[in-house]
Amino acid sequence: MKKEAENKNSVFIKAFIIEAIITAVGVLVFAVIMYFLEAGYEYSAVFATVSLAIGCFFGAFYAAKKFGQKGLLNGAIVGIITFAIILVVSLIVDKGAVTVNTLFHLIIFMLSSVIGGVLGVNKAQNKKYI
C-alpha cells in the first residue's frame, strides 16, 4: 500500500514538472510573439493564463495516461493543486487581493485539466473511437 502511494505521488510530481516545462515554453513563445508584434504589456496576463492552461492540460494528460483510469478525478486534482499554488503566489505578490480573475483562473485551470485527464485516460486505453 505504501509503495502504491509513493508511485501516485511520483506520477503527480512528474505531471507538475511537465506542466511547469510546458508553461515555461508557452510563456517564452508568447513573449517572442509579443516582442515581434511590438504588443504592450496589456496582453501578458492573458498569455500567461493561456500558457498555464496548456500546461495544466498536458500535466493532467500525463497523470491520467499513467494511471489509466479516473481521468476526471486525476485532472481535477492537477487543476486544484495548480490553482492553489497560483492563488498563494498571487496573494503574496498582490498583497492579499482576490479578484474576479481568481474565479476565472479556477474555471480555466479546472476545465483544461479535466479535459486533459479525460483524454489521457482514453489515449491510454488505445480506443479507436472518441
C-alpha positions as CSV (number, residue, x, y, z in Angstrom):
1,M,0.0,0.0,0.0
2,K,2.8,2.4,0.8
3,K,4.6,1.6,-2.5
4,E,1.4,2.4,-4.4
5,A,1.0,5.8,-2.6
6,E,4.7,6.6,-3.4
7,N,4.0,5.7,-7.0
8,K,1.0,8.0,-7.2
9,N,2.9,10.9,-5.7
10,S,5.8,10.4,-8.1
11,V,3.4,10.4,-11.0
12,F,1.8,13.7,-9.8
13,I,5.3,15.2,-9.3
14,K,6.3,14.3,-12.8
15,A,3.0,15.7,-14.1
16,F,3.7,19.0,-12.4
17,I,7.2,19.1,-13.8
18,I,5.8,18.5,-17.2
19,E,3.2,21.2,-16.6
20,A,6.0,23.7,-15.5
21,I,8.1,23.0,-18.5
22,I,5.2,23.4,-21.0
23,T,4.1,26.5,-19.2
24,A,7.6,28.0,-19.4
25,V,7.8,27.1,-23.1
26,G,4.4,28.7,-23.7
27,V,5.4,31.9,-21.9
28,L,8.6,32.0,-23.9
29,V,6.7,31.6,-27.2
30,F,4.1,34.3,-26.3
31,A,7.0,36.6,-25.2
32,V,8.6,36.2,-28.6
33,I,5.3,36.8,-30.3
34,M,4.7,40.0,-28.2
35,Y,8.2,41.2,-28.9
36,F,7.9,40.8,-32.7
37,L,4.4,42.3,-32.8
38,E,5.5,45.1,-30.5
39,A,2.5,44.4,-28.3
40,G,2.2,46.1,-25.0
41,Y,2.1,44.5,-21.6
42,E,-1.7,44.5,-21.5
43,Y,-1.8,41.1,-23.1
44,S,0.8,39.5,-20.9
45,A,-1.7,38.3,-18.2
46,V,-3.9,36.7,-20.9
47,F,-0.9,34.9,-22.4
48,A,0.3,33.7,-19.0
49,T,-3.1,32.3,-18.3
50,V,-3.3,30.5,-21.6
51,S,0.2,29.1,-21.2
52,L,-0.7,27.8,-17.7
53,A,-3.9,26.3,-19.0
54,I,-2.0,24.5,-21.7
55,G,0.5,23.3,-19.1
56,C,-2.5,22.1,-16.9
57,F,-3.9,20.2,-19.9
58,F,-0.6,18.3,-20.5
59,G,0.1,17.7,-16.9
60,A,-3.3,16.1,-16.3
61,F,-3.0,14.2,-19.6
62,Y,0.3,12.7,-18.4
63,A,-1.1,11.8,-15.0
64,A,-4.3,10.2,-16.4
65,K,-2.4,8.3,-19.0
66,K,-0.1,6.8,-16.4
67,F,-2.9,5.8,-14.1
68,G,-5.2,4.6,-16.9
69,Q,-8.4,5.3,-15.0
70,K,-10.3,8.1,-13.2
71,G,-9.2,10.8,-15.7
72,L,-11.8,13.2,-14.4
73,L,-10.5,12.9,-10.8
74,N,-6.8,13.0,-11.8
75,G,-7.4,16.1,-13.9
76,A,-9.4,17.7,-11.1
77,I,-6.5,17.0,-8.7
78,V,-4.0,18.6,-11.0
79,G,-6.2,21.6,-11.6
80,I,-6.9,22.2,-7.9
81,I,-3.3,21.9,-6.9
82,T,-2.2,24.2,-9.7
83,F,-4.9,26.7,-8.8
84,A,-3.9,26.6,-5.1
85,I,-0.3,27.3,-6.0
86,I,-1.2,30.2,-8.3
87,L,-3.6,31.6,-5.7
88,V,-0.9,31.5,-3.0
89,V,1.7,33.1,-5.2
90,S,-0.8,35.8,-6.4
91,L,-1.9,36.6,-2.9
92,I,1.7,37.1,-1.9
93,V,2.5,39.2,-4.9
94,D,-0.7,41.3,-4.8
95,K,-0.7,41.5,-1.0
96,G,-3.9,39.7,-0.4
97,A,-6.1,40.8,-3.4
98,V,-8.7,38.2,-4.6
99,T,-10.5,39.4,-7.7
100,V,-12.9,38.2,-10.2
101,N,-10.0,36.9,-12.2
102,T,-9.3,34.4,-9.4
103,L,-12.6,32.6,-10.2
104,F,-11.9,32.9,-13.9
105,H,-8.5,31.2,-13.3
106,L,-10.1,28.4,-11.3
107,I,-12.6,27.7,-14.1
108,I,-9.9,27.8,-16.8
109,F,-7.5,25.6,-15.0
110,M,-10.1,23.1,-13.9
111,L,-11.6,22.8,-17.4
112,S,-8.2,22.3,-19.1
113,S,-7.1,19.8,-16.5
114,V,-10.3,17.8,-16.6
115,I,-10.3,17.7,-20.4
116,G,-6.6,16.6,-20.3
117,G,-7.4,13.9,-17.8
118,V,-10.3,12.5,-19.7
119,L,-8.3,12.5,-23.0
120,G,-5.3,11.0,-21.2
121,V,-7.4,8.0,-20.0
122,N,-8.9,7.5,-23.4
123,K,-5.5,7.7,-25.0
124,A,-4.1,5.1,-22.6
125,Q,-6.7,2.6,-23.5
126,N,-6.0,3.0,-27.2
127,K,-9.6,3.4,-28.1
128,K,-10.4,3.6,-31.8
129,Y,-13.4,5.9,-31.2
130,I,-14.0,9.2,-29.4
